[in-house]
Amino acid sequence: MPISDLQVVASPTSGLSEISGIMTNNSHRTSGDVFVTFALFDPVGTQLGVALANTKGLEPGQSWRMRALSPYPNVARVKVIDVKVY
């Protein structure tokens, strides 16, 4: 399942970083559980930790607006490090 529009923004309510993106089910069957793990990096490239987004039941052709809240306020870059679809 491809991921597009991956970005990091400051949450207006908490001030923490929020990761968002769009995943599209381009298969011919409805998914079970979907888990996406993101690595979080600060402005100098040090990995701060990870964040997780999950959903289930994405139908064929359906898109999902992923959101994951980071416990860190200074996330400058994210990288998808794992995608599991059951």
Secondary structure, 3 states (H helix, E strand, C coil): CCEEEEEEEECCCCCCEEEEEEEECCCCCCCCEEEEEEEEECCCCCEEEEEEEEEECCCCCCEEEEEEECCCCCCCEEEEEEEEEC
